[in-house]
Amino acid sequence: MGNYNIDKVPIWEKANLTIKEAVEYSNIGINRIEELLKMPSCSFVLYVGKKKLVKRREFELFLSRTLEI
């Protein structure tokens, strides 16, 4: 097979982020993001089986409306 030059999609263009990507993107700690994702009212969590992803746009809205985490 040939060599493929697969470019990674930049974090700011992804629809959904892993928890580690959300940490890198927001500069919020992994423990705090995991706590937020466990909240019943969390609007930016997406479950893929047992895996949790962060809906980037909803996460950005949450951050823009929140004064303290």
Secondary structure as GFF3:
##gff-version 3
##sequence-region A 1 69
A	DSSP	three_ten_helix	11	13	.	.	.	ID=ss1
A	DSSP	beta_strand	16	17	.	.	.	ID=ss2
A	DSSP	alpha_helix	19	26	.	.	.	ID=ss3
A	DSSP	alpha_helix	30	38	.	.	.	ID=ss4
A	DSSP	beta_strand	45	48	.	.	.	ID=ss5
A	DSSP	beta_strand	51	55	.	.	.	ID=ss6
A	DSSP	alpha_helix	56	65	.	.	.	ID=ss7
###
